[in-house]
Amino acid sequence: MVKHFVELGYERGVTIRAAPYDWRLAEDQLQTSGYYASVQSLVEAMYTAGGNAKVTIVAHSLGGPVSLFFLNNVVTQQWKNTYINAFIPIAGAWSGGNAALESVISGLQINSIYLFLEKLCYNLPPSLQLGITTTTRTFPNVSTLLPKPSVWTDTVLVTTPERNYTANDYEALFADMNYTQGFVMYKNTSKINACRLPFT
């Protein structure tokens, strides 16, 4: 994406800058870590360096919700009126998706990386997939990316010989997986989803 803007004439580190973040953390954790204060300073610095030209925030995938939380919950409307030209999310992860659910159930989404590395002759242990799944389950932001009940409603997301599970069945699903902490994390991050409101 940055390469595209550079080809259009933007200059890296001057008229286009990045704000990378720790994707494992939920938005409230990014706030307490000081990440959003850094983003605010970056926007203000770009505004000043650009001759008081308002800044456009372009975000991709999870960057959409991460940026929207900043705009709706960290800075004031007056600040946005002063510094922000536009917010452009590209393929924002608004409604959650199966990849997050798959990663906490079996790690299969990440397993493709394992197969790729194996083909490159890396001698990776067979337990890697389980280790990745176990690790992924500790990332709070994965809970915010689970398919949203308000969007996925009664769509069957997981099928087992015993039953089917929808986005309304996380408590039962995680209990059946012996992963009750998963539902605790999901409930704890539900306030984050409530903050993903339209940007004004």
C-alpha positions as CSV (number, residue, x, y, z in Angstrom):
1,M,0.0,0.0,0.0
2,V,2.8,2.4,0.9
3,K,4.6,1.6,-2.4
4,H,1.4,2.6,-4.3
5,F,1.4,6.0,-2.5
6,V,5.1,6.5,-3.1
7,E,4.5,5.8,-6.8
8,L,1.9,8.6,-6.7
9,G,4.5,11.0,-5.4
10,Y,4.3,10.7,-1.6
11,E,7.7,10.7,0.2
12,R,8.4,8.1,2.8
13,G,8.9,9.6,6.2
14,V,7.8,13.0,5.1
15,T,4.3,13.0,3.4
16,I,3.5,9.4,4.2
17,R,4.3,7.9,7.6
18,A,3.5,4.6,9.3
19,A,2.1,4.0,12.8
20,P,2.8,0.3,13.4
21,Y,1.3,-1.3,16.5
22,D,1.3,-4.5,18.5
23,W,-1.6,-6.4,16.8
24,R,-1.8,-8.8,19.7
25,L,-3.2,-6.1,22.0
26,A,-6.8,-4.9,22.2
27,E,-7.4,-1.2,21.5
28,D,-7.8,-0.3,25.2
29,Q,-4.4,-1.9,25.9
30,L,-2.9,0.0,23.0
31,Q,-4.2,3.2,24.7
32,T,-2.7,2.4,28.1
33,S,0.6,1.4,26.4
34,G,1.0,4.9,25.0
35,Y,0.5,3.9,21.4
36,Y,-2.4,6.3,20.8
37,A,-0.5,9.2,22.3
38,S,2.3,8.5,19.8
39,V,-0.2,8.5,17.0
40,Q,-1.6,11.8,18.1
41,S,1.9,13.3,18.2
42,L,2.7,11.9,14.8
43,V,-0.5,13.4,13.3
44,E,0.3,16.8,14.9
45,A,3.9,16.7,13.6
46,M,2.8,15.9,10.1
47,Y,0.2,18.6,10.2
48,T,2.9,21.2,11.3
49,A,5.5,19.9,8.8
50,G,2.9,20.1,6.0
51,G,2.2,23.8,6.6
52,N,-0.9,23.1,8.7
53,A,-2.4,20.8,6.0
54,K,-4.8,18.3,7.5
55,V,-3.8,14.7,7.7
56,T,-5.6,11.7,6.1
57,I,-5.4,8.5,8.0
58,V,-5.4,5.4,5.7
59,A,-5.7,2.1,7.5
60,H,-5.8,-1.5,6.3
61,S,-7.6,-4.6,7.9
62,L,-7.3,-4.5,11.7
63,G,-5.8,-1.0,11.3
64,G,-9.4,0.2,10.6
65,P,-10.8,-0.7,14.0
66,V,-7.6,0.3,15.7
67,S,-7.7,3.8,14.1
68,L,-11.4,4.2,14.6
69,F,-11.0,3.6,18.3
70,F,-8.4,6.3,18.4
71,L,-10.6,8.8,16.5
72,N,-13.8,8.0,18.6
73,N,-12.3,7.4,22.0
74,V,-9.0,9.1,22.4
75,V,-9.0,12.5,20.7
76,T,-11.7,15.2,20.8
77,Q,-14.0,16.4,18.0
78,Q,-12.1,19.7,18.1
79,W,-8.8,17.9,17.6
80,K,-10.3,16.0,14.7
81,N,-11.7,19.2,13.2
82,T,-8.2,20.7,13.4
83,Y,-5.9,17.9,12.3
84,I,-7.9,15.3,10.3
85,N,-8.8,15.6,6.7
86,A,-10.3,12.1,6.2
87,F,-10.2,8.5,7.6
88,I,-10.0,5.9,4.8
89,P,-10.2,2.3,6.1
90,I,-9.4,-0.4,3.5
91,A,-10.9,-3.8,4.1
92,G,-11.5,-3.0,7.7
93,A,-12.0,-5.9,10.1
94,W,-15.4,-4.6,11.3
95,S,-17.5,-7.7,11.6
96,G,-14.9,-10.3,12.6
97,G,-14.0,-13.3,10.6
98,N,-13.4,-17.0,10.5
99,A,-9.6,-16.7,10.5
100,A,-9.6,-15.5,14.2
101,L,-11.9,-18.3,15.2
102,E,-9.9,-20.8,13.3
103,S,-6.7,-19.6,14.9
104,V,-8.0,-20.2,18.5
105,I,-9.5,-23.5,17.6
106,S,-6.8,-25.2,15.6
107,G,-4.2,-22.8,14.4
108,L,-4.9,-23.9,10.8
109,Q,-4.7,-20.4,9.5
110,I,-1.2,-20.1,10.7
111,N,-0.4,-23.7,9.9
112,S,0.0,-22.7,6.3
113,I,3.1,-20.8,7.4
114,Y,4.4,-24.0,9.0
115,L,3.9,-25.9,5.7
116,F,5.7,-23.2,3.8
117,L,8.7,-23.2,6.1
118,E,8.8,-27.0,6.0
119,K,9.1,-26.9,2.3
120,L,12.0,-24.5,2.7
121,C,13.8,-27.4,4.6
122,Y,13.3,-25.9,8.1
123,N,13.3,-28.7,10.6
124,L,10.3,-27.6,12.6
125,P,8.8,-29.9,15.3
126,P,5.3,-31.3,14.7
127,S,4.2,-29.6,17.9
128,L,4.6,-26.2,16.4
129,Q,0.9,-26.0,15.4
130,L,-0.3,-26.6,18.9
131,G,2.2,-24.1,20.2
132,I,1.0,-21.5,17.8
133,T,-2.6,-22.2,18.8
134,T,-1.8,-22.0,22.5
135,T,0.0,-18.7,22.0
136,T,-2.7,-17.2,19.8
137,R,-5.2,-17.9,22.5
138,T,-3.3,-15.4,24.8
139,F,-3.7,-12.5,22.4
140,P,-6.6,-10.3,23.6
141,N,-7.2,-8.7,20.2
142,V,-8.0,-12.1,18.7
143,S,-11.2,-12.0,20.8
144,T,-12.2,-8.7,19.2
145,L,-11.8,-10.3,15.8
146,L,-14.2,-13.2,16.3
147,P,-17.2,-13.2,14.1
148,K,-19.8,-10.7,15.5
149,P,-23.2,-12.1,16.5
150,S,-24.9,-8.9,15.1
151,V,-23.5,-9.7,11.6
152,W,-23.1,-13.4,11.5
153,T,-26.4,-14.1,13.4
154,D,-27.3,-17.8,13.0
155,T,-24.6,-18.7,10.5
156,V,-23.0,-22.0,11.5
157,L,-19.3,-21.3,12.1
158,V,-18.2,-24.6,13.7
159,T,-19.5,-28.1,13.1
160,T,-18.7,-31.1,15.3
161,P,-20.3,-34.5,15.4
162,E,-22.2,-33.4,18.5
163,R,-23.5,-30.0,17.5
164,N,-23.1,-26.8,15.5
165,Y,-22.0,-23.5,16.8
166,T,-22.8,-19.9,15.7
167,A,-21.5,-16.6,16.8
168,N,-24.1,-16.7,19.6
169,D,-22.5,-19.9,21.0
170,Y,-19.0,-18.8,22.1
171,E,-19.6,-19.7,25.7
172,A,-20.6,-23.2,24.9
173,L,-18.0,-23.6,22.2
174,F,-15.1,-22.5,24.4
175,A,-16.4,-24.6,27.3
176,D,-16.5,-27.7,25.0
177,M,-13.0,-26.9,23.9
178,N,-11.9,-26.7,27.6
179,Y,-10.9,-23.1,26.9
180,T,-13.1,-21.2,29.2
181,Q,-10.6,-18.3,29.3
182,G,-11.6,-17.7,25.7
183,F,-15.1,-16.7,26.6
184,V,-13.8,-14.5,29.5
185,M,-11.5,-12.7,27.1
186,Y,-14.4,-12.3,24.6
187,K,-16.6,-10.8,27.3
188,N,-13.8,-8.5,28.5
189,T,-13.2,-7.2,25.0
190,S,-16.9,-6.7,24.1
191,K,-16.7,-3.1,25.2
192,I,-14.1,-2.6,22.5
193,N,-16.6,-3.7,19.9
194,A,-19.2,-1.3,21.3
195,C,-16.7,1.5,20.6
196,R,-16.4,0.7,16.9
197,L,-19.0,3.3,16.0
198,P,-19.1,5.4,12.8
199,F,-16.5,8.1,12.6
200,T,-17.7,11.8,12.6
